Amino acid sequence: MWRAYKYIFYWLYSSQKKRWGEYDFPEFTALFIMILNLFAIFYSIAIIIDILTGVMIIPMDVAKEKILVVGFSLLIIHYFIFVFNGRYKKIEKEFKGESKEERKRKGRWVLLYDIGSIVLFIFLMFFGIWVKHG
């Protein structure tokens, strides 16, 4: 699981690096995308639990400050895991030897995770509203 998560970072990082170049800080773009996906997954899980049990594990009136603290904490953790001391370069070396076919195949899974987590969250928001107030 950890290797897959590192690969997601690598794929996002290398795609951003290829598209925009090294000077656009692709390692930070990859971090922000990963954190956005984590938020979408956390909230999707919360919505599913609410739909199935009626228990809201994340209240609707949670303070923006708390959300920012969690987001900033995730950013710091991801920074130290993936960026600090050039760790993204080591991750790039680890996966760089893959073939184009392998990158394309794995890239589909990364995009499914990346886009799918956001789409699932949006769907669950509307589905949850429909179930609760339908």
Order of alpha helices (4+ residues) and beta strands (2+ residues): alpha-alpha-alpha-alpha-alpha
